[in-house]
Amino acid sequence: MSTRIKTLNPETTTGKSKELFEAVQKKVGFIPNIIKVMGNSPTLLQSYLSLGDIAVTGNFSNKFREQLALAIAEENTCDYCLSAHTAIGKMNGLTEDEIEQNRQAEASDVKTKVGLQFAQSITRNRGNVSSEEIAEVKAVGYTDEDILEILLNVVSNTLTNYVNHIAETEVDFPKVEAGKFTQSV
């Protein structure tokens, strides 16, 4: 594969990366290319997988975490993650329309919309959000704990977005491109 960081072959990979590949294979049924790239650093891969395991124990549903991932990937212009989270989002009940809306930090539910806009603002502004934004997020029902969980999702997703930018990871999901929409909201 033509990536700037080697895409490891799970058949020939050894050591800690091999163990982590096997765990991913068991959990999701295949090893996505991003995992094969991250395997070059078992420490990075284990950190990413651990962040994911921790995030699922939080307050947010899988569906909302996918909505956040879509908004963050769009803000970071990561085609790989947009492609992956479009597919995973559909598995978590998101429609095509919702996926396009979420990428643009829009949603029919006000609380979801504000959460997505906040995640994009954190991403765009490198965490430097205003007091007004914090107040708006709290006004729709997010707690301090929720705000920090949104941040956790930004950090976890930005990690994968940046890995894909650096590696130019080959997309192994149906391709979705940042900034290209069938509908604008």
Disulfide bonds with the S-S distance in Angstrom:
none
